[in-house]
């Protein structure tokens, strides 16, 4: 399984849902070599290197 990088820990941040969505869009734009998604197990926004 590819290693994942945690970008935003949702359990400890104070972002609204809209702000989280904006941050995900920004992260996708700034990190085109990463797949950005919400991981329900770690409750965070993570990135996985594209192969």
C-alpha positions in Angstrom: 0.0 0.0 0.0 1.4 3.4 -0.9 2.4 5.7 1.9 -0.1 8.5 2.6 0.8 12.0 3.7 -1.6 13.8 6.1 -2.4 17.3 5.0 -5.2 18.3 7.4 -6.1 16.6 10.7 -9.9 17.2 10.8 -10.1 16.1 14.4 -8.0 19.1 15.6 -8.7 21.8 13.0 -11.4 24.4 13.2 -12.2 24.7 9.5 -15.8 24.7 8.2 -16.9 22.2 5.6 -16.7 24.9 2.9 -13.1 25.7 4.0 -12.1 22.1 4.0 -13.5 21.7 0.4 -11.5 24.8 -0.6 -8.3 23.5 1.0 -8.8 20.1 -0.8 -9.1 22.0 -4.2 -6.0 24.0 -3.3 -4.0 20.9 -2.3 -5.0 19.1 -5.5 -3.8 22.1 -7.6 -0.5 22.5 -5.6 0.2 18.7 -5.5 -0.7 17.3 -8.9 1.4 14.2 -8.2 -0.9 13.3 -5.2 -4.4 11.9 -5.0 -6.1 14.1 -2.3 -9.0 12.6 -0.4 -10.7 12.3 3.0 -9.6 9.2 5.0 -12.4 8.2 7.4 -10.2 5.9 9.4 -7.7 8.7 10.4 -10.4 11.5 10.0 -8.0 13.6 8.0 -7.4 14.9 4.5 -4.6 12.9 3.1 -2.6 12.6 -0.1 -1.4 9.4 -1.8 1.4 9.5 -4.5 0.0 8.7 -7.9 1.7 5.8 -9.6 
